[in-house]
Amino acid sequence: MIRLALHRYRGQMSEVARKLGIGRSTLYRKMKDFGLEEEATG
């Protein structure tokens, strides 16, 4: 779901977190846990 939201909202982290119903800090932590940091930047 995070991967899909990142692509759909073009890396707009506030919007991604809002649509997923989580805070930005939680989003960043989950992205790190799942190894998705590169997808947000590229």
C-alpha positions in Angstrom: 0.0 0.0 0.0 2.8 2.4 0.8 4.5 1.7 -2.6 1.2 2.4 -4.4 0.5 5.6 -2.5 4.1 6.9 -3.1 3.5 6.5 -6.8 0.0 7.8 -6.9 0.8 10.9 -4.9 4.2 11.4 -6.6 6.2 11.3 -3.4 4.2 14.0 -1.6 4.9 12.5 1.8 2.3 14.5 3.7 -0.4 13.5 1.2 0.8 9.8 1.3 0.6 9.7 5.1 -2.8 11.4 5.2 -4.3 9.0 2.7 -2.9 6.0 4.5 -4.2 7.4 7.8 -0.8 7.5 9.6 1.6 10.2 10.7 4.6 11.2 8.6 7.0 9.9 11.1 5.3 6.6 11.1 5.4 6.6 7.3 9.1 7.3 7.2 9.8 4.5 9.8 7.7 2.0 7.9 9.5 3.0 4.6 12.8 2.4 6.3 11.6 -1.0 7.7 10.5 -2.1 4.3 13.4 -0.7 2.4 11.3 1.8 0.4 13.4 4.9 0.9 14.8 4.8 -2.6 11.3 4.8 -4.2 10.4 8.1 -2.6 13.5 9.8 -4.1 13.5 8.1 -7.5 
